[in-house]
Structure formats: structure tokens, C-alpha cells
């Protein structure tokens, strides 16, 4: 199945910016993040279809997944 992944440019992950990605049926958000080597510590929260998502949420065909990064500044 395919999901659409959108990340802000600050992630510096062009492989995850506005891409359609093939994932296995039944994969959770946590498992997907591990597959693409996206550390939990770099994500403030994730959004699936404009709703804040839990890491245990199962992905479905056509989902739009966005990752909001942790921010630091000074």
C-alpha cells in the first residue's frame, strides 16, 4: 500500500519530503519510522490525515503522514 509523507524542509530528509512511499499492510507509525530511520527523539509529534497520531496507529492506504520536528533555538 502507499502513504503520502510530508515533512518540513528543516528535517533535511529529502527522501521524506512530499513523497509517496510503499509500506506493508498493517505497519504502525512506529514501525514505519524505524524502517526509514527516523528517531523518535527528532519528532515532536506525527500527524495522520490532519489528526495528531499515536505511534501505535496502524497506517492505511492513502494516509497522509506528516512529522513535526523538535525545535531548538536561542
C-alpha positions in Angstrom: 0.0 0.0 0.0 1.1 3.6 -0.4 1.1 6.5 2.0 2.0 10.1 1.3 4.7 11.6 3.5 5.2 15.3 4.1 8.0 16.8 6.2 9.1 20.3 6.6 12.4 21.3 4.9 14.1 21.7 8.3 14.2 17.9 8.6 16.9 17.8 5.8 15.4 14.4 4.7 14.6 14.8 1.0 13.7 11.2 0.9 10.7 12.0 3.2 9.6 15.4 1.7 6.4 15.2 -0.3 6.9 11.6 -1.3 4.6 8.7 -1.9 6.1 5.6 -0.1 5.2 2.0 -0.4 4.7 0.3 3.0 3.5 -3.1 4.2 -0.2 -3.6 5.2 -0.6 -3.4 9.0 2.5 -1.4 9.6 2.3 1.0 12.5 3.6 4.6 12.6 6.3 3.5 15.0 7.4 0.6 12.6 7.4 2.9 9.6 9.6 5.4 11.5 12.1 2.6 12.3 12.1 1.5 8.7 13.1 4.9 7.4 15.5 5.5 10.4 13.6 8.5 11.8 14.3 8.7 15.5 11.5 9.3 18.0 13.7 11.9 19.6 13.7 14.0 16.5 9.9 14.1 16.2 7.7 16.3 18.4 4.6 14.6 17.1 3.2 13.0 14.0 0.0 13.8 12.1 -2.0 11.4 10.0 -4.8 12.8 7.9 -4.7 16.1 9.8 -5.1 14.4 13.2 -2.4 14.0 15.8 -1.4 10.4 15.7 -0.3 7.8 18.3 2.9 5.8 17.5 0.8 2.6 17.7 -1.6 3.8 15.0 -1.8 1.5 12.0 -1.2 3.1 8.6 -3.8 2.7 5.9 -3.6 3.1 2.1 -3.7 6.7 1.1 -2.8 8.1 4.5 -1.1 11.5 4.6 1.6 11.4 7.2 3.4 14.5 8.5 6.2 14.7 11.0 6.6 17.8 13.1 10.3 18.1 14.3 11.6 19.0 17.7 12.8 22.6 17.5 15.6 24.3 19.4 16.7 27.8 19.3 18.3 30.6 21.1 
